[in-house]
Structures are given as structure tokens and as C-alpha cells.
């Protein structure tokens, strides 16, 4: 079964796929960057990097998602 974060991102992809204003991958990433906690973004990016099965828009969105800052980067 897909992880909850991948499912959530897929639901966003389904929505933004039909919106003409912005490329869907960038819209998904913007929503994730604005709404998800750093830990959620970290977990999501780790899953994508590990090869989790995901919608192509979700995979493309990963390249636009801001990775959380490491404590030493503050």
C-alpha cells in the first residue's frame, strides 16, 4: 500500500492536473512547500528517492520541493 504522504500528493496531482494556471508538478510542490511540515517533506522526499511508486506529476514535483533545513544550517 502506498504511504499516506504519497497518496496525499497524488490527490493534489489529480486536482492540479485539471488547472490551467500553473504546471501541475510546480503547483503540487508549491502546496507541499507551503502546507507540509519539514518532517513531512523530509519523509516524502526520502520515499521518492527510495523509488516509491508515484504518479509522474508527483515524481516531477519532488524536484521543486524545498528540503528541510538541517539544524546546523540555521
CHARMM internal coordinates of N, CA and C (Angstrom, degrees):
IC EDIT
DIST 1 N 1 CA 1.4631
DIST 1 CA 1 C 1.5323
ANGL 1 N 1 CA 1 C 110.07
DIST 1 C 2 N 1.3218
ANGL 1 CA 1 C 2 N 114.49
DIHE 1 N 1 CA 1 C 2 N 140.05
DIST 2 N 2 CA 1.4596
ANGL 1 C 2 N 2 CA 118.74
DIHE 1 CA 1 C 2 N 2 CA 178.91
DIST 2 CA 2 C 1.5166
ANGL 2 N 2 CA 2 C 110.26
DIHE 1 C 2 N 2 CA 2 C -64.77
DIST 2 C 3 N 1.3005
ANGL 2 CA 2 C 3 N 114.76
DIHE 2 N 2 CA 2 C 3 N 148.50
DIST 3 N 3 CA 1.4524
ANGL 2 C 3 N 3 CA 120.03
DIHE 2 CA 2 C 3 N 3 CA 175.64
DIST 3 CA 3 C 1.5224
ANGL 3 N 3 CA 3 C 110.16
DIHE 2 C 3 N 3 CA 3 C -67.93
DIST 3 C 4 N 1.3094
ANGL 3 CA 3 C 4 N 116.00
DIHE 3 N 3 CA 3 C 4 N 154.01
DIST 4 N 4 CA 1.4663
ANGL 3 C 4 N 4 CA 121.24
DIHE 3 CA 3 C 4 N 4 CA -178.04
DIST 4 CA 4 C 1.5335
ANGL 4 N 4 CA 4 C 112.10
DIHE 3 C 4 N 4 CA 4 C -57.97
DIST 4 C 5 N 1.3262
ANGL 4 CA 4 C 5 N 118.13
DIHE 4 N 4 CA 4 C 5 N -39.53
DIST 5 N 5 CA 1.4710
ANGL 4 C 5 N 5 CA 120.23
DIHE 4 CA 4 C 5 N 5 CA -178.76
DIST 5 CA 5 C 1.5262
ANGL 5 N 5 CA 5 C 111.17
DIHE 4 C 5 N 5 CA 5 C -65.21
DIST 5 C 6 N 1.3194
ANGL 5 CA 5 C 6 N 116.54
DIHE 5 N 5 CA 5 C 6 N -39.92
DIST 6 N 6 CA 1.4634
ANGL 5 C 6 N 6 CA 120.06
DIHE 5 CA 5 C 6 N 6 CA 177.81
DIST 6 CA 6 C 1.5286
ANGL 6 N 6 CA 6 C 109.34
DIHE 5 C 6 N 6 CA 6 C -65.03
DIST 6 C 7 N 1.3307
ANGL 6 CA 6 C 7 N 116.78
DIHE 6 N 6 CA 6 C 7 N -42.23
DIST 7 N 7 CA 1.4730
ANGL 6 C 7 N 7 CA 120.10
DIHE 6 CA 6 C 7 N 7 CA 178.09
DIST 7 CA 7 C 1.5223
ANGL 7 N 7 CA 7 C 110.90
DIHE 6 C 7 N 7 CA 7 C -61.29
DIST 7 C 8 N 1.3334
ANGL 7 CA 7 C 8 N 116.88
DIHE 7 N 7 CA 7 C 8 N -43.58
DIST 8 N 8 CA 1.4658
ANGL 7 C 8 N 8 CA 120.10
DIHE 7 CA 7 C 8 N 8 CA 179.43
DIST 8 CA 8 C 1.5265
ANGL 8 N 8 CA 8 C 110.58
DIHE 7 C 8 N 8 CA 8 C -61.58
DIST 8 C 9 N 1.3258
ANGL 8 CA 8 C 9 N 116.71
DIHE 8 N 8 CA 8 C 9 N -44.78
DIST 9 N 9 CA 1.4640
ANGL 8 C 9 N 9 CA 120.57
DIHE 8 CA 8 C 9 N 9 CA 179.38
DIST 9 CA 9 C 1.5305
ANGL 9 N 9 CA 9 C 110.87
DIHE 8 C 9 N 9 CA 9 C -64.21
DIST 9 C 10 N 1.3214
ANGL 9 CA 9 C 10 N 117.11
DIHE 9 N 9 CA 9 C 10 N -35.77
DIST 10 N 10 CA 1.4620
ANGL 9 C 10 N 10 CA 121.00
DIHE 9 CA 9 C 10 N 10 CA 178.07
DIST 10 CA 10 C 1.5239
ANGL 10 N 10 CA 10 C 110.88
DIHE 9 C 10 N 10 CA 10 C -66.07
DIST 10 C 11 N 1.3189
ANGL 10 CA 10 C 11 N 117.38
DIHE 10 N 10 CA 10 C 11 N -38.46
DIST 11 N 11 CA 1.4658
ANGL 10 C 11 N 11 CA 120.47
DIHE 10 CA 10 C 11 N 11 CA 176.27
DIST 11 CA 11 C 1.5265
ANGL 11 N 11 CA 11 C 110.31
DIHE 10 C 11 N 11 CA 11 C -62.42
DIST 11 C 12 N 1.3366
ANGL 11 CA 11 C 12 N 116.60
DIHE 11 N 11 CA 11 C 12 N -40.12
DIST 12 N 12 CA 1.4692
ANGL 11 C 12 N 12 CA 120.05
DIHE 11 CA 11 C 12 N 12 CA 176.62
DIST 12 CA 12 C 1.5228
ANGL 12 N 12 CA 12 C 109.94
DIHE 11 C 12 N 12 CA 12 C -63.52
DIST 12 C 13 N 1.3218
ANGL 12 CA 12 C 13 N 116.83
DIHE 12 N 12 CA 12 C 13 N -44.14
DIST 13 N 13 CA 1.4670
ANGL 12 C 13 N 13 CA 120.87
DIHE 12 CA 12 C 13 N 13 CA 179.84
DIST 13 CA 13 C 1.5260
ANGL 13 N 13 CA 13 C 110.33
DIHE 12 C 13 N 13 CA 13 C -59.32
DIST 13 C 14 N 1.3286
ANGL 13 CA 13 C 14 N 116.79
DIHE 13 N 13 CA 13 C 14 N -42.17
DIST 14 N 14 CA 1.4662
ANGL 13 C 14 N 14 CA 120.35
DIHE 13 CA 13 C 14 N 14 CA 178.61
DIST 14 CA 14 C 1.5281
ANGL 14 N 14 CA 14 C 110.93
DIHE 13 C 14 N 14 CA 14 C -60.41
DIST 14 C 15 N 1.3207
ANGL 14 CA 14 C 15 N 116.58
DIHE 14 N 14 CA 14 C 15 N -40.55
DIST 15 N 15 CA 1.4643
ANGL 14 C 15 N 15 CA 120.37
DIHE 14 CA 14 C 15 N 15 CA 179.16
DIST 15 CA 15 C 1.5282
ANGL 15 N 15 CA 15 C 111.06
DIHE 14 C 15 N 15 CA 15 C -69.18
DIST 15 C 16 N 1.3340
ANGL 15 CA 15 C 16 N 116.94
DIHE 15 N 15 CA 15 C 16 N -52.83
DIST 16 N 16 CA 1.4655
ANGL 15 C 16 N 16 CA 120.44
DIHE 15 CA 15 C 16 N 16 CA -173.99
DIST 16 CA 16 C 1.5246
ANGL 16 N 16 CA 16 C 113.14
DIHE 15 C 16 N 16 CA 16 C -70.95
DIST 16 C 17 N 1.3141
ANGL 16 CA 16 C 17 N 117.65
DIHE 16 N 16 CA 16 C 17 N -19.25
DIST 17 N 17 CA 1.4692
ANGL 16 C 17 N 17 CA 121.65
DIHE 16 CA 16 C 17 N 17 CA 177.55
DIST 17 CA 17 C 1.5328
ANGL 17 N 17 CA 17 C 110.32
DIHE 16 C 17 N 17 CA 17 C -58.03
DIST 17 C 18 N 1.3235
ANGL 17 CA 17 C 18 N 116.71
DIHE 17 N 17 CA 17 C 18 N -32.19
DIST 18 N 18 CA 1.4723
ANGL 17 C 18 N 18 CA 120.50
DIHE 17 CA 17 C 18 N 18 CA -176.95
DIST 18 CA 18 C 1.5236
ANGL 18 N 18 CA 18 C 113.56
DIHE 17 C 18 N 18 CA 18 C -95.95
DIST 18 C 19 N 1.3212
ANGL 18 CA 18 C 19 N 117.93
DIHE 18 N 18 CA 18 C 19 N 2.24
DIST 19 N 19 CA 1.4618
ANGL 18 C 19 N 19 CA 121.52
DIHE 18 CA 18 C 19 N 19 CA -178.68
DIST 19 CA 19 C 1.5311
ANGL 19 N 19 CA 19 C 109.88
DIHE 18 C 19 N 19 CA 19 C -96.42
DIST 19 C 20 N 1.3232
ANGL 19 CA 19 C 20 N 118.36
DIHE 19 N 19 CA 19 C 20 N 126.43
DIST 20 N 20 CA 1.4651
ANGL 19 C 20 N 20 CA 120.93
DIHE 19 CA 19 C 20 N 20 CA -175.01
DIST 20 CA 20 C 1.5325
ANGL 20 N 20 CA 20 C 114.89
DIHE 19 C 20 N 20 CA 20 C -82.90
DIST 20 C 21 N 1.3252
ANGL 20 CA 20 C 21 N 118.66
DIHE 20 N 20 CA 20 C 21 N -9.08
DIST 21 N 21 CA 1.4632
ANGL 20 C 21 N 21 CA 120.74
DIHE 20 CA 20 C 21 N 21 CA -170.31
DIST 21 CA 21 C 1.5245
ANGL 21 N 21 CA 21 C 115.33
DIHE 20 C 21 N 21 CA 21 C -73.80
DIST 21 C 22 N 1.2975
ANGL 21 CA 21 C 22 N 118.09
DIHE 21 N 21 CA 21 C 22 N -32.32
DIST 22 N 22 CA 1.4605
ANGL 21 C 22 N 22 CA 121.48
DIHE 21 CA 21 C 22 N 22 CA -172.69
DIST 22 CA 22 C 1.5259
ANGL 22 N 22 CA 22 C 108.42
DIHE 21 C 22 N 22 CA 22 C -146.65
DIST 22 C 23 N 1.3380
ANGL 22 CA 22 C 23 N 117.73
DIHE 22 N 22 CA 22 C 23 N 146.89
DIST 23 N 23 CA 1.4660
ANGL 22 C 23 N 23 CA 118.53
DIHE 22 CA 22 C 23 N 23 CA 175.63
DIST 23 CA 23 C 1.5360
ANGL 23 N 23 CA 23 C 109.57
DIHE 22 C 23 N 23 CA 23 C -55.33
DIST 23 C 24 N 1.3267
ANGL 23 CA 23 C 24 N 117.99
DIHE 23 N 23 CA 23 C 24 N 135.99
DIST 24 N 24 CA 1.4642
ANGL 23 C 24 N 24 CA 119.96
DIHE 23 CA 23 C 24 N 24 CA -172.83
DIST 24 CA 24 C 1.5267
ANGL 24 N 24 CA 24 C 114.82
DIHE 23 C 24 N 24 CA 24 C -59.03
DIST 24 C 25 N 1.3205
ANGL 24 CA 24 C 25 N 118.71
DIHE 24 N 24 CA 24 C 25 N -38.96
DIST 25 N 25 CA 1.4681
ANGL 24 C 25 N 25 CA 119.61
DIHE 24 CA 24 C 25 N 25 CA -179.15
DIST 25 CA 25 C 1.5272
ANGL 25 N 25 CA 25 C 110.61
DIHE 24 C 25 N 25 CA 25 C -63.75
DIST 25 C 26 N 1.3279
ANGL 25 CA 25 C 26 N 116.59
DIHE 25 N 25 CA 25 C 26 N -40.75
DIST 26 N 26 CA 1.4641
ANGL 25 C 26 N 26 CA 119.87
DIHE 25 CA 25 C 26 N 26 CA 179.06
DIST 26 CA 26 C 1.5202
ANGL 26 N 26 CA 26 C 111.26
DIHE 25 C 26 N 26 CA 26 C -69.02
DIST 26 C 27 N 1.3234
ANGL 26 CA 26 C 27 N 117.45
DIHE 26 N 26 CA 26 C 27 N -35.37
DIST 27 N 27 CA 1.4641
ANGL 26 C 27 N 27 CA 120.84
DIHE 26 CA 26 C 27 N 27 CA 178.21
DIST 27 CA 27 C 1.5257
ANGL 27 N 27 CA 27 C 110.78
DIHE 26 C 27 N 27 CA 27 C -67.68
DIST 27 C 28 N 1.3258
ANGL 27 CA 27 C 28 N 117.18
DIHE 27 N 27 CA 27 C 28 N -42.04
DIST 28 N 28 CA 1.4698
ANGL 27 C 28 N 28 CA 120.54
DIHE 27 CA 27 C 28 N 28 CA 176.72
DIST 28 CA 28 C 1.5219
ANGL 28 N 28 CA 28 C 109.62
DIHE 27 C 28 N 28 CA 28 C -61.17
DIST 28 C 29 N 1.3211
ANGL 28 CA 28 C 29 N 116.82
DIHE 28 N 28 CA 28 C 29 N -46.83
DIST 29 N 29 CA 1.4651
ANGL 28 C 29 N 29 CA 120.59
DIHE 28 CA 28 C 29 N 29 CA -179.56
DIST 29 CA 29 C 1.5227
ANGL 29 N 29 CA 29 C 111.49
DIHE 28 C 29 N 29 CA 29 C -62.14
DIST 29 C 30 N 1.3196
ANGL 29 CA 29 C 30 N 117.67
DIHE 29 N 29 CA 29 C 30 N -41.74
DIST 30 N 30 CA 1.4665
ANGL 29 C 30 N 30 CA 120.64
DIHE 29 CA 29 C 30 N 30 CA 179.50
DIST 30 CA 30 C 1.5234
ANGL 30 N 30 CA 30 C 110.40
DIHE 29 C 30 N 30 CA 30 C -61.62
DIST 30 C 31 N 1.3251
ANGL 30 CA 30 C 31 N 116.70
DIHE 30 N 30 CA 30 C 31 N -42.68
DIST 31 N 31 CA 1.4646
ANGL 30 C 31 N 31 CA 119.90
DIHE 30 CA 30 C 31 N 31 CA 178.91
DIST 31 CA 31 C 1.5316
ANGL 31 N 31 CA 31 C 110.63
DIHE 30 C 31 N 31 CA 31 C -64.20
DIST 31 C 32 N 1.3168
ANGL 31 CA 31 C 32 N 116.94
DIHE 31 N 31 CA 31 C 32 N -43.74
DIST 32 N 32 CA 1.4663
ANGL 31 C 32 N 32 CA 120.64
DIHE 31 CA 31 C 32 N 32 CA 178.62
DIST 32 CA 32 C 1.5234
ANGL 32 N 32 CA 32 C 110.27
DIHE 31 C 32 N 32 CA 32 C -63.62
DIST 32 C 33 N 1.3317
ANGL 32 CA 32 C 33 N 117.60
DIHE 32 N 32 CA 32 C 33 N -45.34
DIST 33 N 33 CA 1.4682
ANGL 32 C 33 N 33 CA 120.61
DIHE 32 CA 32 C 33 N 33 CA 179.69
DIST 33 CA 33 C 1.5243
ANGL 33 N 33 CA 33 C 111.89
DIHE 32 C 33 N 33 CA 33 C -60.46
DIST 33 C 34 N 1.3275
ANGL 33 CA 33 C 34 N 116.73
DIHE 33 N 33 CA 33 C 34 N -37.59
DIST 34 N 34 CA 1.4684
ANGL 33 C 34 N 34 CA 121.07
DIHE 33 CA 33 C 34 N 34 CA -177.20
DIST 34 CA 34 C 1.5226
ANGL 34 N 34 CA 34 C 113.35
DIHE 33 C 34 N 34 CA 34 C -81.95
DIST 34 C 35 N 1.3298
ANGL 34 CA 34 C 35 N 117.69
DIHE 34 N 34 CA 34 C 35 N -28.07
DIST 35 N 35 CA 1.4641
ANGL 34 C 35 N 35 CA 120.23
DIHE 34 CA 34 C 35 N 35 CA -168.23
DIST 35 CA 35 C 1.5263
ANGL 35 N 35 CA 35 C 115.64
DIHE 34 C 35 N 35 CA 35 C -113.52
DIST 35 C 36 N 1.2984
ANGL 35 CA 35 C 36 N 117.89
DIHE 35 N 35 CA 35 C 36 N -25.48
DIST 36 N 36 CA 1.4619
ANGL 35 C 36 N 36 CA 119.76
DIHE 35 CA 35 C 36 N 36 CA -175.16
DIST 36 CA 36 C 1.5202
ANGL 36 N 36 CA 36 C 110.93
DIHE 35 C 36 N 36 CA 36 C -92.27
DIST 36 C 37 N 1.3080
ANGL 36 CA 36 C 37 N 115.21
DIHE 36 N 36 CA 36 C 37 N 146.66
DIST 37 N 37 CA 1.4663
ANGL 36 C 37 N 37 CA 121.18
DIHE 36 CA 36 C 37 N 37 CA 177.52
DIST 37 CA 37 C 1.5305
ANGL 37 N 37 CA 37 C 109.49
DIHE 36 C 37 N 37 CA 37 C -68.71
DIST 37 C 38 N 1.3360
ANGL 37 CA 37 C 38 N 116.62
DIHE 37 N 37 CA 37 C 38 N 159.89
DIST 38 N 38 CA 1.4698
ANGL 37 C 38 N 38 CA 118.88
DIHE 37 CA 37 C 38 N 38 CA 176.48
DIST 38 CA 38 C 1.5332
ANGL 38 N 38 CA 38 C 112.52
DIHE 37 C 38 N 38 CA 38 C -55.18
DIST 38 C 39 N 1.3280
ANGL 38 CA 38 C 39 N 117.37
DIHE 38 N 38 CA 38 C 39 N -38.99
DIST 39 N 39 CA 1.4707
ANGL 38 C 39 N 39 CA 119.89
DIHE 38 CA 38 C 39 N 39 CA -179.87
DIST 39 CA 39 C 1.5237
ANGL 39 N 39 CA 39 C 111.31
DIHE 38 C 39 N 39 CA 39 C -65.70
DIST 39 C 40 N 1.3174
ANGL 39 CA 39 C 40 N 117.16
DIHE 39 N 39 CA 39 C 40 N -39.56
DIST 40 N 40 CA 1.4684
ANGL 39 C 40 N 40 CA 120.36
DIHE 39 CA 39 C 40 N 40 CA 177.78
DIST 40 CA 40 C 1.5229
ANGL 40 N 40 CA 40 C 110.32
DIHE 39 C 40 N 40 CA 40 C -63.28
DIST 40 C 41 N 1.3411
ANGL 40 CA 40 C 41 N 116.72
DIHE 40 N 40 CA 40 C 41 N -43.99
DIST 41 N 41 CA 1.4726
ANGL 40 C 41 N 41 CA 120.01
DIHE 40 CA 40 C 41 N 41 CA 178.98
DIST 41 CA 41 C 1.5247
ANGL 41 N 41 CA 41 C 110.29
DIHE 40 C 41 N 41 CA 41 C -62.92
DIST 41 C 42 N 1.3264
ANGL 41 CA 41 C 42 N 116.55
DIHE 41 N 41 CA 41 C 42 N -42.95
DIST 42 N 42 CA 1.4647
ANGL 41 C 42 N 42 CA 120.81
DIHE 41 CA 41 C 42 N 42 CA 179.68
DIST 42 CA 42 C 1.5292
ANGL 42 N 42 CA 42 C 110.63
DIHE 41 C 42 N 42 CA 42 C -60.48
DIST 42 C 43 N 1.3320
ANGL 42 CA 42 C 43 N 116.50
DIHE 42 N 42 CA 42 C 43 N -47.82
DIST 43 N 43 CA 1.4649
ANGL 42 C 43 N 43 CA 120.67
DIHE 42 CA 42 C 43 N 43 CA -179.51
DIST 43 CA 43 C 1.5283
ANGL 43 N 43 CA 43 C 111.36
DIHE 42 C 43 N 43 CA 43 C -63.35
DIST 43 C 44 N 1.3210
ANGL 43 CA 43 C 44 N 116.32
DIHE 43 N 43 CA 43 C 44 N -42.76
DIST 44 N 44 CA 1.4612
ANGL 43 C 44 N 44 CA 120.92
DIHE 43 CA 43 C 44 N 44 CA 179.65
DIST 44 CA 44 C 1.5312
ANGL 44 N 44 CA 44 C 110.47
DIHE 43 C 44 N 44 CA 44 C -61.73
DIST 44 C 45 N 1.3208
ANGL 44 CA 44 C 45 N 117.37
DIHE 44 N 44 CA 44 C 45 N -48.90
DIST 45 N 45 CA 1.4652
ANGL 44 C 45 N 45 CA 120.71
DIHE 44 CA 44 C 45 N 45 CA -179.07
DIST 45 CA 45 C 1.5225
ANGL 45 N 45 CA 45 C 111.23
DIHE 44 C 45 N 45 CA 45 C -63.09
DIST 45 C 46 N 1.3312
ANGL 45 CA 45 C 46 N 117.02
DIHE 45 N 45 CA 45 C 46 N -36.22
DIST 46 N 46 CA 1.4665
ANGL 45 C 46 N 46 CA 120.32
DIHE 45 CA 45 C 46 N 46 CA 177.37
DIST 46 CA 46 C 1.5265
ANGL 46 N 46 CA 46 C 110.78
DIHE 45 C 46 N 46 CA 46 C -64.51
DIST 46 C 47 N 1.3219
ANGL 46 CA 46 C 47 N 116.68
DIHE 46 N 46 CA 46 C 47 N -40.60
DIST 47 N 47 CA 1.4633
ANGL 46 C 47 N 47 CA 120.45
DIHE 46 CA 46 C 47 N 47 CA 179.17
DIST 47 CA 47 C 1.5241
ANGL 47 N 47 CA 47 C 111.09
DIHE 46 C 47 N 47 CA 47 C -64.87
DIST 47 C 48 N 1.3217
ANGL 47 CA 47 C 48 N 116.40
DIHE 47 N 47 CA 47 C 48 N -43.57
DIST 48 N 48 CA 1.4691
ANGL 47 C 48 N 48 CA 120.10
DIHE 47 CA 47 C 48 N 48 CA 178.73
DIST 48 CA 48 C 1.5300
ANGL 48 N 48 CA 48 C 109.87
DIHE 47 C 48 N 48 CA 48 C -64.00
DIST 48 C 49 N 1.3259
ANGL 48 CA 48 C 49 N 116.72
DIHE 48 N 48 CA 48 C 49 N -43.93
DIST 49 N 49 CA 1.4719
ANGL 48 C 49 N 49 CA 120.68
DIHE 48 CA 48 C 49 N 49 CA 179.42
DIST 49 CA 49 C 1.5242
ANGL 49 N 49 CA 49 C 111.95
DIHE 48 C 49 N 49 CA 49 C -62.36
DIST 49 C 50 N 1.3332
ANGL 49 CA 49 C 50 N 115.85
DIHE 49 N 49 CA 49 C 50 N -31.88
DIST 50 N 50 CA 1.4655
ANGL 49 C 50 N 50 CA 120.75
DIHE 49 CA 49 C 50 N 50 CA -179.69
DIST 50 CA 50 C 1.5291
ANGL 50 N 50 CA 50 C 112.28
DIHE 49 C 50 N 50 CA 50 C -80.21
DIST 50 C 51 N 1.3331
ANGL 50 CA 50 C 51 N 116.47
DIHE 50 N 50 CA 50 C 51 N -1.14
DIST 51 N 51 CA 1.4573
ANGL 50 C 51 N 51 CA 120.08
DIHE 50 CA 50 C 51 N 51 CA 175.91
DIST 51 CA 51 C 1.5122
ANGL 51 N 51 CA 51 C 115.23
DIHE 50 C 51 N 51 CA 51 C 91.53
DIST 51 C 52 N 1.3274
ANGL 51 CA 51 C 52 N 117.25
DIHE 51 N 51 CA 51 C 52 N 22.95
DIST 52 N 52 CA 1.4658
ANGL 51 C 52 N 52 CA 119.98
DIHE 51 CA 51 C 52 N 52 CA 178.25
DIST 52 CA 52 C 1.5254
ANGL 52 N 52 CA 52 C 110.19
DIHE 51 C 52 N 52 CA 52 C -56.57
DIST 52 C 53 N 1.3131
ANGL 52 CA 52 C 53 N 115.54
DIHE 52 N 52 CA 52 C 53 N 143.03
DIST 53 N 53 CA 1.4610
ANGL 52 C 53 N 53 CA 120.40
DIHE 52 CA 52 C 53 N 53 CA 177.29
DIST 53 CA 53 C 1.5236
ANGL 53 N 53 CA 53 C 108.28
DIHE 52 C 53 N 53 CA 53 C -68.26
DIST 53 C 54 N 1.3266
ANGL 53 CA 53 C 54 N 116.33
DIHE 53 N 53 CA 53 C 54 N 127.23
DIST 54 N 54 CA 1.4635
ANGL 53 C 54 N 54 CA 120.22
DIHE 53 CA 53 C 54 N 54 CA -176.92
DIST 54 CA 54 C 1.5237
ANGL 54 N 54 CA 54 C 110.38
DIHE 53 C 54 N 54 CA 54 C -153.13
DIST 54 C 55 N 1.3095
ANGL 54 CA 54 C 55 N 114.69
DIHE 54 N 54 CA 54 C 55 N 154.37
DIST 55 N 55 CA 1.4652
ANGL 54 C 55 N 55 CA 122.95
DIHE 54 CA 54 C 55 N 55 CA 174.43
DIST 55 CA 55 C 1.5359
ANGL 55 N 55 CA 55 C 108.46
DIHE 54 C 55 N 55 CA 55 C -55.76
DIST 55 C 56 N 1.3269
ANGL 55 CA 55 C 56 N 118.62
DIHE 55 N 55 CA 55 C 56 N 143.33
DIST 56 N 56 CA 1.4671
ANGL 55 C 56 N 56 CA 120.36
DIHE 55 CA 55 C 56 N 56 CA 178.86
DIST 56 CA 56 C 1.5353
ANGL 56 N 56 CA 56 C 113.37
DIHE 55 C 56 N 56 CA 56 C -55.61
DIST 56 C 57 N 1.3235
ANGL 56 CA 56 C 57 N 117.69
DIHE 56 N 56 CA 56 C 57 N -35.45
DIST 57 N 57 CA 1.4724
ANGL 56 C 57 N 57 CA 119.87
DIHE 56 CA 56 C 57 N 57 CA 177.99
DIST 57 CA 57 C 1.5222
ANGL 57 N 57 CA 57 C 109.98
DIHE 56 C 57 N 57 CA 57 C -65.17
DIST 57 C 58 N 1.3203
ANGL 57 CA 57 C 58 N 117.15
DIHE 57 N 57 CA 57 C 58 N -39.97
DIST 58 N 58 CA 1.4685
ANGL 57 C 58 N 58 CA 121.71
DIHE 57 CA 57 C 58 N 58 CA 178.92
DIST 58 CA 58 C 1.5229
ANGL 58 N 58 CA 58 C 109.56
DIHE 57 C 58 N 58 CA 58 C -64.09
DIST 58 C 59 N 1.3341
ANGL 58 CA 58 C 59 N 116.74
DIHE 58 N 58 CA 58 C 59 N -43.65
DIST 59 N 59 CA 1.4778
ANGL 58 C 59 N 59 CA 119.90
DIHE 58 CA 58 C 59 N 59 CA 178.02
DIST 59 CA 59 C 1.5325
ANGL 59 N 59 CA 59 C 110.63
DIHE 58 C 59 N 59 CA 59 C -61.28
DIST 59 C 60 N 1.3352
ANGL 59 CA 59 C 60 N 116.72
DIHE 59 N 59 CA 59 C 60 N -44.05
DIST 60 N 60 CA 1.4646
ANGL 59 C 60 N 60 CA 120.37
DIHE 59 CA 59 C 60 N 60 CA 179.26
DIST 60 CA 60 C 1.5251
ANGL 60 N 60 CA 60 C 110.99
DIHE 59 C 60 N 60 CA 60 C -64.91
DIST 60 C 61 N 1.3252
ANGL 60 CA 60 C 61 N 116.97
DIHE 60 N 60 CA 60 C 61 N -36.80
DIST 61 N 61 CA 1.4692
ANGL 60 C 61 N 61 CA 121.12
DIHE 60 CA 60 C 61 N 61 CA -179.09
DIST 61 CA 61 C 1.5213
ANGL 61 N 61 CA 61 C 111.41
DIHE 60 C 61 N 61 CA 61 C -61.60
DIST 61 C 62 N 1.3203
ANGL 61 CA 61 C 62 N 117.15
DIHE 61 N 61 CA 61 C 62 N -32.08
DIST 62 N 62 CA 1.4660
ANGL 61 C 62 N 62 CA 120.60
DIHE 61 CA 61 C 62 N 62 CA -176.99
DIST 62 CA 62 C 1.5264
ANGL 62 N 62 CA 62 C 111.88
DIHE 61 C 62 N 62 CA 62 C -55.51
DIST 62 C 63 N 1.3202
ANGL 62 CA 62 C 63 N 117.71
DIHE 62 N 62 CA 62 C 63 N -32.89
DIST 63 N 63 CA 1.4711
ANGL 62 C 63 N 63 CA 119.70
DIHE 62 CA 62 C 63 N 63 CA -178.58
DIST 63 CA 63 C 1.5265
ANGL 63 N 63 CA 63 C 112.66
DIHE 62 C 63 N 63 CA 63 C -71.98
DIST 63 C 64 N 1.3342
ANGL 63 CA 63 C 64 N 117.49
DIHE 63 N 63 CA 63 C 64 N -14.23
DIST 64 N 64 CA 1.4630
ANGL 63 C 64 N 64 CA 121.46
DIHE 63 CA 63 C 64 N 64 CA 179.28
DIST 64 CA 64 C 1.5320
ANGL 64 N 64 CA 64 C 112.64
DIHE 63 C 64 N 64 CA 64 C -103.20
DIST 64 C 65 N 1.3137
ANGL 64 CA 64 C 65 N 117.24
DIHE 64 N 64 CA 64 C 65 N -2.43
DIST 65 N 65 CA 1.4683
ANGL 64 C 65 N 65 CA 120.74
DIHE 64 CA 64 C 65 N 65 CA -177.68
DIST 65 CA 65 C 1.5186
ANGL 65 N 65 CA 65 C 109.50
DIHE 64 C 65 N 65 CA 65 C -84.83
DIST 65 C 66 N 1.3423
ANGL 65 CA 65 C 66 N 114.78
DIHE 65 N 65 CA 65 C 66 N 131.71
DIST 66 N 66 CA 1.4633
ANGL 65 C 66 N 66 CA 120.35
DIHE 65 CA 65 C 66 N 66 CA 178.35
DIST 66 CA 66 C 1.5269
ANGL 66 N 66 CA 66 C 109.39
DIHE 65 C 66 N 66 CA 66 C -73.88
DIST 66 C 67 N 1.3303
ANGL 66 CA 66 C 67 N 116.98
DIHE 66 N 66 CA 66 C 67 N 121.17
DIST 67 N 67 CA 1.4667
ANGL 66 C 67 N 67 CA 117.58
DIHE 66 CA 66 C 67 N 67 CA 175.20
DIST 67 CA 67 C 1.5309
ANGL 67 N 67 CA 67 C 108.90
DIHE 66 C 67 N 67 CA 67 C -69.05
DIST 67 C 68 N 1.3243
ANGL 67 CA 67 C 68 N 117.47
DIHE 67 N 67 CA 67 C 68 N 148.24
DIST 68 N 68 CA 1.4647
ANGL 67 C 68 N 68 CA 118.80
DIHE 67 CA 67 C 68 N 68 CA 178.96
DIST 68 CA 68 C 1.5228
ANGL 68 N 68 CA 68 C 110.74
DIHE 67 C 68 N 68 CA 68 C -65.34
DIST 68 C 69 N 1.3139
ANGL 68 CA 68 C 69 N 114.63
DIHE 68 N 68 CA 68 C 69 N 148.79
DIST 69 N 69 CA 1.4628
ANGL 68 C 69 N 69 CA 119.61
DIHE 68 CA 68 C 69 N 69 CA 178.15
DIST 69 CA 69 C 1.5217
ANGL 69 N 69 CA 69 C 109.88
DIHE 68 C 69 N 69 CA 69 C -72.30
DIST 69 C 70 N 1.3190
ANGL 69 CA 69 C 70 N 115.30
DIHE 69 N 69 CA 69 C 70 N 143.35
DIST 70 N 70 CA 1.4596
ANGL 69 C 70 N 70 CA 121.41
DIHE 69 CA 69 C 70 N 70 CA 173.59
DIST 70 CA 70 C 1.5204
ANGL 70 N 70 CA 70 C 106.61
DIHE 69 C 70 N 70 CA 70 C -81.10
DIST 70 C 71 N 1.3108
ANGL 70 CA 70 C 71 N 117.96
DIHE 70 N 70 CA 70 C 71 N 146.85
DIST 71 N 71 CA 1.4680
ANGL 70 C 71 N 71 CA 122.44
DIHE 70 CA 70 C 71 N 71 CA -175.59
DIST 71 CA 71 C 1.5277
ANGL 71 N 71 CA 71 C 112.34
DIHE 70 C 71 N 71 CA 71 C -50.80
DIST 71 C 72 N 1.3209
ANGL 71 CA 71 C 72 N 118.36
DIHE 71 N 71 CA 71 C 72 N -36.24
DIST 72 N 72 CA 1.4657
ANGL 71 C 72 N 72 CA 120.67
DIHE 71 CA 71 C 72 N 72 CA -178.90
DIST 72 CA 72 C 1.5218
ANGL 72 N 72 CA 72 C 112.85
DIHE 71 C 72 N 72 CA 72 C -73.56
DIST 72 C 73 N 1.3460
ANGL 72 CA 72 C 73 N 118.13
DIHE 72 N 72 CA 72 C 73 N -11.80
DIST 73 N 73 CA 1.4639
ANGL 72 C 73 N 73 CA 121.69
DIHE 72 CA 72 C 73 N 73 CA 179.90
DIST 73 CA 73 C 1.5190
ANGL 73 N 73 CA 73 C 112.24
DIHE 72 C 73 N 73 CA 73 C -86.80
DIST 73 C 74 N 1.3151
ANGL 73 CA 73 C 74 N 118.87
DIHE 73 N 73 CA 73 C 74 N -8.15
DIST 74 N 74 CA 1.4678
ANGL 73 C 74 N 74 CA 121.91
DIHE 73 CA 73 C 74 N 74 CA -175.13
DIST 74 CA 74 C 1.4992
ANGL 74 N 74 CA 74 C 112.66
DIHE 73 C 74 N 74 CA 74 C -67.07
END
COOR INIT
IC SEED 1 N 1 CA 1 C
IC BUILD
